[in-house]
Amino acid sequence: MSSELIKETFPLKLAPDLKRELPCVTLSGTDKQIASFVMLGHVKLNHKCAKLLIDRIRSEGLLDEFDMLVTIEA
């Protein structure tokens, strides 16, 4: 596995004002890499994702169809 092909971080851009560099890790026994992060406790990220989600639901004309939206963390 060539070290030039390995990215140390993965740029995550959720919005123009919300960018993160996620660390990449190699999956054991493979040459595959993943970048992951935990949203729990990340207030700015959760707020931005909620706004983007509600904007999308509104644009689809579904906002009045629901009282609550429930998602899972893990």
Secondary structure, 3 states (H helix, E strand, C coil): CCHHHCCCEEEEEEECCEEEEEEEEECCCCCCEEECCCCCCCHHHHHHHHHHHHHHHHHCCCHHHCCCCCCCCC
